[in-house]
Amino acid sequence: MGALAKLTSERVPTFELVATRFALTWLVVELVRRKAGVPLQFAQRPALLSRSLAGALSVFLYFFALRSIPLSHAVLLNNTS
């Protein structure tokens, strides 16, 4: 995914890359959820919201790093957490 994002980031803004990634992921998860018949439930909404915002910021910053520094450095920084 990192290599594809690095190649695409030369022509597409970071926000659009992140939005596309989230939209495709949501579509796949939603299709699997509906096929399995799992109801959509939200427990502990404040915790879910803060985790979602932190995850979105993390993905945005990773894609921004892919645009700004070499691929190997961005992947290394992403995996050192």
Beta strands, then each sheet from edge to edge (+ up, - down):
end
